[in-house]
Amino acid sequence: SIYTTTYRKDLDVIVLDEMNLARIEYYFAEFLSIMEMRDTSDWLIDLIPSTLPGDPVNLKEGKLLIPQNAIFFGTANNDDSTFTISDKVYDRAISLFFDDKGRPFEAEMQEPISIPYSQIESLYAEAKKQFSISEQMLEKFEDLDNFVIRKFKLAFGNRILNQRETFVPTYVACGGTEEEALDDILAKKVLRKLESQNPIYIKAKADDLINKMNEIFGKDKTPVCEAVIRKLANNS
């Protein structure tokens, strides 16, 4: 599927269902490492140890370049039959959590359309240019970062900061607000790491964290984060 994508101009969505029936780091480790490389021309996976004259044209010395128009979506269940998803995986992905059951709805049938990846790429670039994060919001983010480090000894790296630079403008370009975007990414990227902390300590400090977020961002401006904190405290 990835090789076929090298001949395509449109977006290729590859869905990996129930990823955590096995440990994701075991079978997806090479992809996770490749995604860390800043230069996308280095996104090469080893397929064969030696080359032959009749090898496929887009294999270079036994390696296949992961095209940028290939996007991976993965599903995962959270129950006793699955493995816990590690920070290494979560940190490299944007997560959607479905905590409520699906509800049926009616929708009109639409004709399929082909979207060139270049169009999507230009939309990302335009969003970052038009809706870059404000200095005021960056200061608030740093204020919360310092509080979390001080109170919970919990730090997050440049990877999350880099994701923030794309996620927030894209969220705003899609009709959301800067505050909603930061609320979402803080809940899923930062506060989720509290799951590995001492549950008794989390329960004791939950109100302090919520009060600090209200102080920084304004009362009731971070409902997603507050819900995550309450859930962690109640499960302790």
MARVO-913212 format. One record per atom (N, C-alpha, C): residue number from 1; residue in three letters; atom name; x, y, z. Coordinates in steps of 0.001 Angstrom, whole numbers. Layout:
N
 resi resn name       u       v       w
  NUM  ALA   CA       X       Y       Z
...
//
This chain:
236
 resi resn name       u       v       w
    1  SER    N     827   -1201       0
    1  SER   CA       0       0       0
    1  SER    C     862    1252       0
    2  ILE    N    1920    1257     811
    2  ILE   CA    2809    2421     867
    2  ILE    C    3544    2592    -459
    3  TYR    N    3973    1483   -1049
    3  TYR   CA    4669    1573   -2335
    3  TYR    C    3737    2159   -3394
    4  THR    N    2497    1720   -3411
    4  THR   CA    1521    2252   -4370
    4  THR    C    1358    3751   -4187
    5  THR    N    1418    4208   -2936
    5  THR   CA    1244    5623   -2635
    5  THR    C    2330    6484   -3274
    6  THR    N    3514    5897   -3510
    6  THR   CA    4598    6674   -4117
    6  THR    C    4251    7114   -5535
    7  TYR    N    3239    6502   -6137
    7  TYR   CA    2821    6874   -7494
    7  TYR    C    1589    7778   -7482
    8  ARG    N    1105    8103   -6306
    8  ARG   CA    -135    8860   -6220
    8  ARG    C     121   10284   -5772
    9  LYS    N    -816   11177   -6127
    9  LYS   CA    -740   12578   -5719
    9  LYS    C   -1760   12921   -4636
   10  ASP    N   -2764   12036   -4488
   10  ASP   CA   -3807   12323   -3509
   10  ASP    C   -3417   11786   -2142
   11  LEU    N   -4276   12018   -1157
   11  LEU   CA   -4028   11575     207
   11  LEU    C   -4362   10092     333
   12  ASP    N   -3458    9318     935
   12  ASP   CA   -3694    7887    1140
   12  ASP    C   -3812    7627    2642
   13  VAL    N   -4999    7259    3060
   13  VAL   CA   -5249    6997    4478
   13  VAL    C   -5130    5498    4740
   14  ILE    N   -4203    5119    5594
   14  ILE   CA   -3976    3721    5936
   14  ILE    C   -4477    3492    7359
   15  VAL    N   -5466    2627    7519
   15  VAL   CA   -6093    2385    8820
   15  VAL    C   -5572    1074    9409
   16  LEU    N   -5042    1148   10619
   16  LEU   CA   -4587     -29   11357
   16  LEU    C   -5570    -262   12505
   17  ASP    N   -6354   -1301   12386
   17  ASP   CA   -7428   -1536   13348
   17  ASP    C   -6907   -2293   14569
   18  GLU    N   -7402   -1916   15751
   18  GLU   CA   -7065   -2581   17016
   18  GLU    C   -5553   -2750   17171
   19  MET    N   -4855   -1631   17136
   19  MET   CA   -3397   -1647   17146
   19  MET    C   -2800   -2278   18394
   20  ASN    N   -3479   -2146   19533
   20  ASN   CA   -2868   -2611   20780
   20  ASN    C   -3275   -4029   21178
   21  LEU    N   -3687   -4852   20213
   21  LEU   CA   -3815   -6284   20495
   21  LEU    C   -2430   -6889   20697
   22  ALA    N   -1411   -6244   20138
   22  ALA   CA      -5   -6551   20408
   22  ALA    C     656   -5247   20849
   23  ARG    N    1872   -5337   21348
   23  ARG   CA    2563   -4111   21763
   23  ARG    C    2978   -3322   20517
   24  ILE    N    2469   -2108   20424
   24  ILE   CA    2674   -1303   19224
   24  ILE    C    4159   -1043   18978
   25  GLU    N    4929    -848   20046
   25  GLU   CA    6349    -556   19887
   25  GLU    C    7097   -1703   19219
   26  TYR    N    6577   -2933   19340
   26  TYR   CA    7268   -4083   18773
   26  TYR    C    7185   -4103   17244
   27  TYR    N    5994   -3947   16701
   27  TYR   CA    5843   -4086   15248
   27  TYR    C    5874   -2761   14507
   28  PHE    N    5764   -1636   15227
   28  PHE   CA    5710    -328   14578
   28  PHE    C    6920     515   14945
   29  ALA    N    7918    -121   15564
   29  ALA   CA    9057     624   16110
   29  ALA    C    9804    1407   15040
   30  GLU    N   10012     806   13866
   30  GLU   CA   10782    1481   12827
   30  GLU    C   10065    2746   12343
   31  PHE    N    8744    2659   12220
   31  PHE   CA    7971    3828   11811
   31  PHE    C    8055    4925   12872
   32  LEU    N    7955    4544   14146
   32  LEU   CA    8012    5529   15225
   32  LEU    C    9346    6264   15231
   33  SER    N   10419    5535   14925
   33  SER   CA   11745    6164   14878
   33  SER    C   11871    7089   13676
   34  ILE    N   11356    6638   12545
   34  ILE   CA   11435    7445   11324
   34  ILE    C   10701    8774   11501
   35  MET    N    9570    8737   12194
   35  MET   CA    8766    9947   12370
   35  MET    C    9479   11011   13205
   36  GLU    N   10584   10655   13851
   36  GLU   CA   11358   11606   14639
   36  GLU    C   12307   12431   13773
   37  MET    N   12555   11976   12555
   37  MET   CA   13539   12628   11698
   37  MET    C   12943   13894   11078
   38  ARG    N   13649   15002   11236
   38  ARG   CA   13171   16274   10703
   38  ARG    C   13192   16287    9177
   39  ASP    N   14222   15678    8579
   39  ASP   CA   14348   15654    7124
   39  ASP    C   13540   14476    6579
   40  THR    N   12430   14762    5915
   40  THR   CA   11546   13689    5433
   40  THR    C   12179   12871    4320
   41  SER    N   13281   13346    3747
   41  SER   CA   13981   12537    2748
   41  SER    C   14705   11359    3404
   42  ASP    N   14790   11376    4738
   42  ASP   CA   15409   10271    5479
   42  ASP    C   14378    9263    5987
   43  TRP    N   13127    9446    5620
   43  TRP   CA   12070    8537    6078
   43  TRP    C   12103    7242    5255
   44  LEU    N   13134    6446    5475
   44  LEU   CA   13367    5229    4697
   44  LEU    C   13206    3999    5580
   45  ILE    N   12507    3000    5072
   45  ILE   CA   12404    1730    5791
   45  ILE    C   13122     649    4985
   46  ASP    N   13816    -230    5687
   46  ASP   CA   14528   -1340    5040
   46  ASP    C   13546   -2440    4681
   47  LEU    N   13555   -2834    3413
   47  LEU   CA   12681   -3920    2968
   47  LEU    C   13460   -5166    2586
   48  ILE    N   14551   -5000    1870
   48  ILE   CA   15338   -6159    1435
   48  ILE    C   16818   -5879    1682
   49  PRO    N   17601   -6915    2022
   49  PRO   CA   19007   -6694    2375
   49  PRO    C   19923   -6459    1179
   50  SER    N   19513   -6933      -2
   50  SER   CA   20354   -6755   -1184
   50  SER    C   19484   -6380   -2378
   51  THR    N   20087   -5835   -3401
   51  THR   CA   19318   -5366   -4552
   51  THR    C   19579   -6218   -5777
   52  LEU    N   18608   -6210   -6693
   52  LEU   CA   18700   -6923   -7964
   52  LEU    C   18245   -5987   -9077
   53  PRO    N   18670   -6222  -10303
   53  PRO   CA   18281   -5347  -11418
   53  PRO    C   16771   -5249  -11611
   54  GLY    N   16020   -6285  -11273
   54  GLY   CA   14574   -6267  -11502
   54  GLY    C   13759   -5752  -10334
   55  ASP    N   14404   -5148   -9345
   55  ASP   CA   13671   -4629   -8184
   55  ASP    C   12717   -3512   -8609
   56  PRO    N   11630   -3313   -7881
   56  PRO   CA   10711   -2210   -8192
   56  PRO    C   11445    -878   -8270
   57  VAL    N   10985     -33   -9175
   57  VAL   CA   11682    1209   -9492
   57  VAL    C   11858    2110   -8275
   58  ASN    N   10854    2187   -7427
   58  ASN   CA   10907    3127   -6304
   58  ASN    C   11532    2545   -5042
   59  LEU    N   12173    1396   -5167
   59  LEU   CA   13019     892   -4083
   59  LEU    C   14440    1350   -4350
   60  LYS    N   15023    2054   -3404
   60  LYS   CA   16369    2573   -3555
   60  LYS    C   17298    1833   -2602
   61  GLU    N   18157     989   -3169
   61  GLU   CA   19093     191   -2381
   61  GLU    C   18372    -616   -1306
   62  GLY    N   17232   -1163   -1687
   62  GLY   CA   16464   -2001    -770
   62  GLY    C   15626   -1238     233
   63  LYS    N   15580      84      97
   63  LYS   CA   14826     914    1038
   63  LYS    C   13651    1579     330
   64  LEU    N   12574    1805    1096
   64  LEU   CA   11384    2462     562
   64  LEU    C   11163    3772    1318
   65  LEU    N   11040    4856     579
   65  LEU   CA   10788    6155    1194
   65  LEU    C    9307    6284    1541
   66  ILE    N    9010    6616    2807
   66  ILE   CA    7627    6810    3227
   66  ILE    C    7132    8127    2645
   67  PRO    N    6175    8094    1739
   67  PRO   CA    5697    9338    1123
   67  PRO    C    4883   10160    2113
   68  GLN    N    4959   11471    1982
   68  GLN   CA    4265   12367    2902
   68  GLN    C    2751   12331    2739
   69  ASN    N    2272   11828    1600
   69  ASN   CA     820   11768    1399
   69  ASN    C     207   10497    1975
   70  ALA    N    1004    9698    2694
   70  ALA   CA     470    8537    3422
   70  ALA    C     260    8931    4877
   71  ILE    N    -966    8782    5341
   71  ILE   CA   -1298    9133    6722
   71  ILE    C   -1864    7903    7422
   72  PHE    N   -1361    7620    8613
   72  PHE   CA   -1791    6452    9374
   72  PHE    C   -2844    6829   10405
   73  PHE    N   -3933    6083   10410
   73  PHE   CA   -4940    6163   11460
   73  PHE    C   -4948    4819   12175
   74  GLY    N   -4978    4835   13493
   74  GLY   CA   -5034    3587   14247
   74  GLY    C   -6172    3603   15247
   75  THR    N   -6803    2459   15427
   75  THR   CA   -7824    2336   16469
   75  THR    C   -7278    1465   17589
   76  ALA    N   -7785    1669   18785
   76  ALA   CA   -7332     897   19943
   76  ALA    C   -8453     825   20973
   77  ASN    N   -8574    -323   21609
   77  ASN   CA   -9525    -498   22703
   77  ASN    C   -8786    -431   24028
   78  ASN    N   -9501     -80   25061
   78  ASN   CA   -8904       5   26392
   78  ASN    C   -9631    -969   27308
   79  ASP    N   -9167   -2222   27296
   79  ASP   CA   -9777   -3238   28156
   79  ASP    C   -8729   -4284   28510
   80  ASP    N   -9151   -5340   29217
   80  ASP   CA   -8213   -6344   29722
   80  ASP    C   -7583   -7190   28623
   81  SER    N   -8133   -7148   27415
   81  SER   CA   -7608   -7985   26341
   81  SER    C   -6536   -7271   25515
   82  THR    N   -6215   -6028   25880
   82  THR   CA   -5268   -5243   25081
   82  THR    C   -4070   -4807   25922
   83  PHE    N   -3042   -4350   25231
   83  PHE   CA   -1846   -3845   25899
   83  PHE    C   -1953   -2327   26083
   84  THR    N   -1353   -1849   27153
   84  THR   CA   -1318    -406   27408
   84  THR    C    -499     286   26326
   85  ILE    N    -988    1418   25859
   85  ILE   CA    -259    2187   24859
   85  ILE    C     736    3087   25581
   86  SER    N    1986    3008   25180
   86  SER   CA    3051    3730   25882
   86  SER    C    3118    5191   25461
   87  ASP    N    3845    5980   26259
   87  ASP   CA    4057    7392   25936
   87  ASP    C    4738    7557   24581
   88  LYS    N    5623    6619   24241
   88  LYS   CA    6350    6710   22978
   88  LYS    C    5387    6774   21798
   89  VAL    N    4280    6053   21902
   89  VAL   CA    3278    6039   20834
   89  VAL    C    2382    7272   20928
   90  TYR    N    1858    7534   22126
   90  TYR   CA     962    8679   22307
   90  TYR    C    1633    9994   21898
   91  ASP    N    2913   10134   22231
   91  ASP   CA    3602   11397   21974
   91  ASP    C    3746   11695   20486
   92  ARG    N    3684   10659   19662
   92  ARG   CA    3874   10849   18228
   92  ARG    C    2555   10932   17468
   93  ALA    N    1462   10902   18172
   93  ALA   CA     149   10876   17512
   93  ALA    C    -756   11958   18077
   94  ILE    N   -1775   12293   17314
   94  ILE   CA   -2874   13114   17816
   94  ILE    C   -4020   12152   18117
   95  SER    N   -4492   12154   19353
   95  SER   CA   -5454   11138   19797
   95  SER    C   -6874   11685   19878
   96  LEU    N   -7817   10837   19544
   96  LEU   CA   -9238   11112   19740
   96  LEU    C   -9775   10032   20663
   97  PHE    N  -10390   10427   21769
   97  PHE   CA  -10930    9469   22726
   97  PHE    C  -12454    9472   22647
   98  PHE    N  -13020    8282   22504
   98  PHE   CA  -14474    8143   22423
   98  PHE    C  -14958    7514   23722
   99  ASP    N  -15446    8349   24624
   99  ASP   CA  -15867    7876   25942
   99  ASP    C  -17372    7647   26039
  100  ASP    N  -18073    7880   24940
  100  ASP   CA  -19509    7667   24909
  100  ASP    C  -19826    6737   23749
  101  LYS    N  -20927    6049   23813
  101  LYS   CA  -21268    5125   22737
  101  LYS    C  -21702    5882   21486
  102  GLY    N  -21485    5270   20345
  102  GLY   CA  -21886    5889   19095
  102  GLY    C  -23392    5974   18970
  103  ARG    N  -23866    7053   18423
  103  ARG   CA  -25309    7251   18260
  103  ARG    C  -25611    7424   16771
  104  PRO    N  -26614    6714   16263
  104  PRO   CA  -26928    6775   14831
  104  PRO    C  -27425    8154   14416
  105  PHE    N  -27118    8525   13192
  105  PHE   CA  -27595    9797   12647
  105  PHE    C  -27728    9651   11132
  106  GLU    N  -28537   10507   10567
  106  GLU   CA  -28769   10490    9123
  106  GLU    C  -27834   11495    8445
  107  ALA    N  -27307   11108    7295
  107  ALA   CA  -26449   12006    6526
  107  ALA    C  -26687   11780    5044
  108  GLU    N  -26662   12846    4295
  108  GLU   CA  -26855   12739    2854
  108  GLU    C  -25627   12111    2195
  109  MET    N  -25876   11286    1181
  109  MET   CA  -24775   10706     424
  109  MET    C  -24076   11796    -382
  110  GLN    N  -22763   11732    -403
  110  GLN   CA  -21973   12714   -1136
  110  GLN    C  -21121   12006   -2189
  111  GLU    N  -20885   12685   -3275
  111  GLU   CA  -20009   12137   -4304
  111  GLU    C  -18562   12147   -3806
  112  PRO    N  -17812   11091   -4093
  112  PRO   CA  -16403   11082   -3665
  112  PRO    C  -15598   12142   -4412
  113  ILE    N  -14601   12680   -3746
  113  ILE   CA  -13722   13656   -4381
  113  ILE    C  -12270   13232   -4151
  114  SER    N  -11427   13606   -5054
  114  SER   CA   -9999   13326   -4933
  114  SER    C   -9292   14599   -4507
  115  ILE    N   -8582   14541   -3393
  115  ILE   CA   -7903   15721   -2862
  115  ILE    C   -6396   15530   -2996
  116  PRO    N   -5730   16336   -3779
  116  PRO   CA   -4267   16212   -3870
  116  PRO    C   -3621   16578   -2544
  117  TYR    N   -2587   15856   -2178
  117  TYR   CA   -1932   16127    -908
  117  TYR    C   -1349   17533    -883
  118  SER    N    -931   18026   -2036
  118  SER   CA    -365   19378   -2104
  118  SER    C   -1369   20413   -1613
  119  GLN    N   -2658   20167   -1842
  119  GLN   CA   -3691   21095   -1374
  119  GLN    C   -3775   21075     152
  120  ILE    N   -3748   19882     736
  120  ILE   CA   -3797   19765    2195
  120  ILE    C   -2562   20396    2820
  121  GLU    N   -1406   20146    2209
  121  GLU   CA    -157   20716    2707
  121  GLU    C    -214   22241    2696
  122  SER    N    -773   22811    1641
  122  SER   CA    -876   24271    1550
  122  SER    C   -1848   24821    2586
  123  LEU    N   -2889   24045    2913
  123  LEU   CA   -3843   24479    3938
  123  LEU    C   -3183   24512    5321
  124  TYR    N   -2344   23512    5611
  124  TYR   CA   -1595   23518    6868
  124  TYR    C    -693   24755    6934
  125  ALA    N      20   25017    5851
  125  ALA   CA     948   26147    5824
  125  ALA    C     206   27477    5982
  126  GLU    N    -943   27592    5330
  126  GLU   CA   -1727   28815    5423
  126  GLU    C   -2267   29011    6840
  127  ALA    N   -2690   27904    7478
  127  ALA   CA   -3197   27987    8854
  127  ALA    C   -2102   28474    9805
  128  LYS    N    -899   27926    9660
  128  LYS   CA     210   28322   10533
  128  LYS    C     575   29792   10320
  129  LYS    N     433   30251    9082
  129  LYS   CA     754   31645    8769
  129  LYS    C    -314   32590    9293
  130  GLN    N   -1579   32199    9143
  130  GLN   CA   -2690   33097    9477
  130  GLN    C   -3074   33049   10950
  131  PHE    N   -2904   31873   11582
  131  PHE   CA   -3386   31705   12957
  131  PHE    C   -2273   31231   13900
  132  SER    N   -1083   31775   13745
  132  SER   CA      13   31396   14636
  132  SER    C    -365   31721   16086
  133  ILE    N     160   30952   17016
  133  ILE   CA    -219   31095   18422
  133  ILE    C     229   32458   18949
  134  SER    N    -646   33116   19672
  134  SER   CA    -345   34438   20208
  134  SER    C     695   34351   21330
  135  GLU    N    1453   35423   21505
  135  GLU   CA    2467   35478   22562
  135  GLU    C    1817   35313   23932
  136  GLN    N     633   35877   24086
  136  GLN   CA     -72   35776   25361
  136  GLN    C    -385   34320   25697
  137  MET    N    -813   33545   24696
  137  MET   CA   -1140   32148   24945
  137  MET    C     116   31319   25193
  138  LEU    N    1201   31658   24521
  138  LEU   CA    2467   30961   24755
  138  LEU    C    2952   31184   26189
  139  GLU    N    2759   32386   26693
  139  GLU   CA    3142   32695   28074
  139  GLU    C    2291   31896   29061
  140  LYS    N    1007   31757   28761
  140  LYS   CA     130   30972   29630
  140  LYS    C     532   29498   29624
  141  PHE    N     870   29010   28452
  141  PHE   CA    1303   27623   28320
  141  PHE    C    2564   27383   29155
  142  GLU    N    3504   28334   29075
  142  GLU   CA    4754   28204   29830
  142  GLU    C    4493   28283   31335
  143  ASP    N    3553   29125   31734
  143  ASP   CA    3196   29251   33149
  143  ASP    C    2678   27916   33684
  144  LEU    N    1801   27274   32921
  144  LEU   CA    1276   25979   33346
  144  LEU    C    2379   24930   33332
  145  ASP    N    3241   24973   32343
  145  ASP   CA    4358   24038   32246
  145  ASP    C    5215   24106   33508
  146  ASN    N    5550   25313   33937
  146  ASN   CA    6371   25486   35140
  146  ASN    C    5659   24956   36384
  147  PHE    N    4352   25165   36455
  147  PHE   CA    3582   24679   37603
  147  PHE    C    3580   23153   37654
  148  VAL    N    3358   22526   36509
  148  VAL   CA    3305   21058   36450
  148  VAL    C    4667   20454   36790
  149  ILE    N    5727   21083   36324
  149  ILE   CA    7072   20597   36653
  149  ILE    C    7316   20708   38153
  150  ARG    N    6934   21833   38717
  150  ARG   CA    7190   22092   40138
  150  ARG    C    6363   21192   41045
  151  LYS    N    5090   21002   40721
  151  LYS   CA    4190   20267   41601
  151  LYS    C    4180   18760   41354
  152  PHE    N    4378   18364   40080
  152  PHE   CA    4229   16940   39745
  152  PHE    C    5498   16311   39174
  153  LYS    N    6575   17117   39086
  153  LYS   CA    7837   16623   38504
  153  LYS    C    7593   16008   37135
  154  LEU    N    6715   16661   36373
  154  LEU   CA    6304   16147   35077
  154  LEU    C    6678   17153   33994
  155  ALA    N    7522   16718   33062
  155  ALA   CA    7955   17601   31982
  155  ALA    C    7634   16959   30635
  156  PHE    N    7484   17795   29632
  156  PHE   CA    7268   17277   28284
  156  PHE    C    8280   17932   27351
  157  GLY    N    8644   17206   26301
  157  GLY   CA    9748   17634   25458
  157  GLY    C    9347   18495   24273
  158  ASN    N   10336   18728   23414
  158  ASN   CA   10141   19587   22251
  158  ASN    C    9150   19000   21256
  159  ARG    N    8993   17696   21263
  159  ARG   CA    8070   17066   20324
  159  ARG    C    6658   17629   20483
  160  ILE    N    6209   17736   21721
  160  ILE   CA    4863   18248   21981
  160  ILE    C    4788   19735   21647
  161  LEU    N    5855   20468   21924
  161  LEU   CA    5875   21895   21586
  161  LEU    C    5785   22084   20069
  162  ASN    N    6482   21244   19320
  162  ASN   CA    6437   21332   17858
  162  ASN    C    5046   20979   17328
  163  GLN    N    4419   19974   17932
  163  GLN   CA    3067   19595   17513
  163  GLN    C    2087   20735   17792
  164  ARG    N    2296   21397   18890
  164  ARG   CA    1436   22529   19265
  164  ARG    C    1453   23609   18179
  165  GLU    N    2622   23829   17574
  165  GLU   CA    2765   24886   16575
  165  GLU    C    1937   24614   15324
  166  THR    N    1637   23344   15057
  166  THR   CA     795   23007   13905
  166  THR    C    -646   22769   14325
  167  PHE    N    -830   22081   15455
  167  PHE   CA   -2176   21685   15882
  167  PHE    C   -3072   22886   16172
  168  VAL    N   -2563   23843   16943
  168  VAL   CA   -3398   24975   17358
  168  VAL    C   -3858   25816   16165
  169  PRO    N   -2958   26241   15266
  169  PRO   CA   -3433   27004   14104
  169  PRO    C   -4409   26219   13226
  170  THR    N   -4170   24914   13073
  170  THR   CA   -5075   24094   12265
  170  THR    C   -6451   24017   12904
  171  TYR    N   -6475   23863   14220
  171  TYR   CA   -7738   23809   14963
  171  TYR    C   -8522   25108   14782
  172  VAL    N   -7813   26228   14863
  172  VAL   CA   -8462   27538   14708
  172  VAL    C   -8962   27709   13271
  173  ALA    N   -8163   27275   12297
  173  ALA   CA   -8558   27385   10892
  173  ALA    C   -9806   26557   10595
  174  CYS    N  -10026   25515   11373
  174  CYS   CA  -11207   24660   11181
  174  CYS    C  -12436   25185   11923
  175  GLY    N  -12307   26333   12582
  175  GLY   CA  -13471   26946   13213
  175  GLY    C  -13448   26990   14721
  176  GLY    N  -12410   26416   15341
  176  GLY   CA  -12314   26437   16797
  176  GLY    C  -11604   27685   17284
  177  THR    N  -11350   27727   18591
  177  THR   CA  -10632   28859   19175
  177  THR    C   -9279   28406   19692
  178  GLU    N   -8400   29363   19902
  178  GLU   CA   -7078   29069   20425
  178  GLU    C   -7174   28396   21796
  179  GLU    N   -8083   28880   22629
  179  GLU   CA   -8257   28319   23969
  179  GLU    C   -8727   26857   23907
  180  GLU    N   -9674   26579   22999
  180  GLU   CA  -10179   25210   22851
  180  GLU    C   -9077   24267   22372
  181  ALA    N   -8254   24757   21460
  181  ALA   CA   -7170   23936   20925
  181  ALA    C   -6156   23592   22006
  182  LEU    N   -5756   24577   22798
  182  LEU   CA   -4794   24325   23867
  182  LEU    C   -5387   23435   24946
  183  ASP    N   -6658   23611   25240
  183  ASP   CA   -7341   22755   26202
  183  ASP    C   -7261   21304   25747
  184  ASP    N   -7483   21081   24463
  184  ASP   CA   -7467   19729   23915
  184  ASP    C   -6078   19117   23950
  185  ILE    N   -5084   19850   23469
  185  ILE   CA   -3740   19280   23385
  185  ILE    C   -3101   19139   24766
  186  LEU    N   -3430   20040   25703
  186  LEU   CA   -2922   19895   27065
  186  LEU    C   -3484   18640   27733
  187  ALA    N   -4775   18404   27527
  187  ALA   CA   -5420   17239   28136
  187  ALA    C   -4830   15940   27613
  188  LYS    N   -4609   15871   26299
  188  LYS   CA   -4206   14609   25668
  188  LYS    C   -2701   14385   25652
  189  LYS    N   -1942   15469   25683
  189  LYS   CA    -492   15338   25572
  189  LYS    C     244   15485   26897
  190  VAL    N    -307   16309   27796
  190  VAL   CA     396   16600   29039
  190  VAL    C    -274   15927   30235
  191  LEU    N   -1548   16229   30451
  191  LEU   CA   -2217   15721   31649
  191  LEU    C   -2398   14210   31615
  192  ARG    N   -2437   13626   30416
  192  ARG   CA   -2559   12172   30337
  192  ARG    C   -1371   11477   31001
  193  LYS    N    -217   12165   31036
  193  LYS   CA     977   11595   31657
  193  LYS    C     827   11461   33175
  194  LEU    N    -169   12137   33750
  194  LEU   CA    -405   12022   35189
  194  LEU    C    -883   10623   35585
  195  GLU    N   -1320    9845   34593
  195  GLU   CA   -1778    8481   34884
  195  GLU    C    -680    7640   35517
  196  SER    N     579    7986   35242
  196  SER   CA    1701    7214   35786
  196  SER    C    2167    7729   37150
  197  GLN    N    1542    8796   37638
  197  GLN   CA    1923    9381   38918
  197  GLN    C    1230    8651   40080
  198  ASN    N    1684    8945   41275
  198  ASN   CA    1077    8379   42480
  198  ASN    C    -388    8817   42559
  199  PRO    N   -1348    7870   42493
  199  PRO   CA   -2770    8244   42455
  199  PRO    C   -3240    9000   43696
  200  ILE    N   -2666    8685   44846
  200  ILE   CA   -3058    9367   46085
  200  ILE    C   -2632   10838   46017
  201  TYR    N   -1432   11068   45490
  201  TYR   CA    -935   12440   45364
  201  TYR    C   -1764   13216   44350
  202  ILE    N   -2113   12566   43239
  202  ILE   CA   -2937   13219   42210
  202  ILE    C   -4276   13639   42803
  203  LYS    N   -4881   12767   43589
  203  LYS   CA   -6177   13078   44189
  203  LYS    C   -6053   14265   45143
  204  ALA    N   -4961   14309   45893
  204  ALA   CA   -4772   15387   46865
  204  ALA    C   -4501   16730   46193
  205  LYS    N   -3878   16696   45011
  205  LYS   CA   -3475   17930   44343
  205  LYS    C   -4380   18306   43171
  206  ALA    N   -5441   17542   42933
  206  ALA   CA   -6318   17779   41778
  206  ALA    C   -6926   19183   41814
  207  ASP    N   -7446   19585   42952
  207  ASP   CA   -8075   20910   43056
  207  ASP    C   -7061   22024   42841
  208  ASP    N   -5826   21829   43336
  208  ASP   CA   -4783   22834   43138
  208  ASP    C   -4498   23022   41645
  209  LEU    N   -4458   21916   40910
  209  LEU   CA   -4173   21990   39478
  209  LEU    C   -5311   22673   38726
  210  ILE    N   -6539   22328   39071
  210  ILE   CA   -7699   22951   38423
  210  ILE    C   -7739   24445   38735
  211  ASN    N   -7487   24806   39991
  211  ASN   CA   -7482   26228   40364
  211  ASN    C   -6394   26996   39619
  212  LYS    N   -5240   26350   39440
  212  LYS   CA   -4148   27001   38714
  212  LYS    C   -4528   27211   37257
  213  MET    N   -5179   26247   36650
  213  MET   CA   -5594   26382   35257
  213  MET    C   -6650   27477   35116
  214  ASN    N   -7552   27568   36083
  214  ASN   CA   -8554   28644   36068
  214  ASN    C   -7897   30011   36218
  215  GLU    N   -6851   30047   37036
  215  GLU   CA   -6120   31296   37243
  215  GLU    C   -5403   31727   35959
  216  ILE    N   -4824   30768   35257
  216  ILE   CA   -4041   31089   34053
  216  ILE    C   -4936   31396   32858
  217  PHE    N   -5898   30493   32608
  217  PHE   CA   -6686   30574   31370
  217  PHE    C   -8067   31222   31569
  218  GLY    N   -8503   31330   32817
  218  GLY   CA   -9841   31843   33082
  218  GLY    C  -10763   30719   33516
  219  LYS    N  -11713   31030   34364
  219  LYS   CA  -12612   30016   34911
  219  LYS    C  -13432   29361   33804
  220  ASP    N  -13470   28029   33849
  220  ASP   CA  -14252   27212   32912
  220  ASP    C  -13782   27324   31464
  221  LYS    N  -12529   27766   31249
  221  LYS   CA  -12000   27878   29894
  221  LYS    C  -11291   26607   29431
  222  THR    N  -11072   25669   30376
  222  THR   CA  -10378   24417   30021
  222  THR    C  -11200   23217   30505
  223  PRO    N  -12420   23035   29975
  223  PRO   CA  -13291   21954   30457
  223  PRO    C  -12749   20549   30177
  224  VAL    N  -12037   20373   29057
  224  VAL   CA  -11495   19052   28736
  224  VAL    C  -10422   18669   29745
  225  CYS    N   -9526   19603   30048
  225  CYS   CA   -8485   19344   31044
  225  CYS    C   -9096   19053   32416
  226  GLU    N  -10089   19855   32809
  226  GLU   CA  -10722   19653   34114
  226  GLU    C  -11377   18279   34204
  227  ALA    N  -12006   17841   33121
  227  ALA   CA  -12648   16521   33121
  227  ALA    C  -11607   15414   33289
  228  VAL    N  -10447   15571   32634
  228  VAL   CA   -9375   14576   32768
  228  VAL    C   -8862   14533   34198
  229  ILE    N   -8657   15696   34790
  229  ILE   CA   -8145   15758   36172
  229  ILE    C   -9150   15144   37134
  230  ARG    N  -10435   15469   36982
  230  ARG   CA  -11475   14912   37851
  230  ARG    C  -11539   13396   37722
  231  LYS    N  -11411   12920   36498
  231  LYS   CA  -11479   11471   36265
  231  LYS    C  -10310   10771   36947
  232  LEU    N   -9110   11335   36830
  232  LEU   CA   -7935   10753   37477
  232  LEU    C   -8089   10753   38991
  233  ALA    N   -8626   11838   39523
  233  ALA   CA   -8822   11945   40978
  233  ALA    C   -9873   10945   41461
  234  ASN    N  -10943   10787   40707
  234  ASN   CA  -12018    9871   41115
  234  ASN    C  -11603    8406   41013
  235  ASN    N  -10664    8123   40093
  235  ASN   CA  -10188    6739   39922
  235  ASN    C   -9109    6372   40939
  236  SER    N   -8662    7354   41693
  236  SER   CA   -7575    7102   42661
  236  SER    C   -8122    6391   43898
//
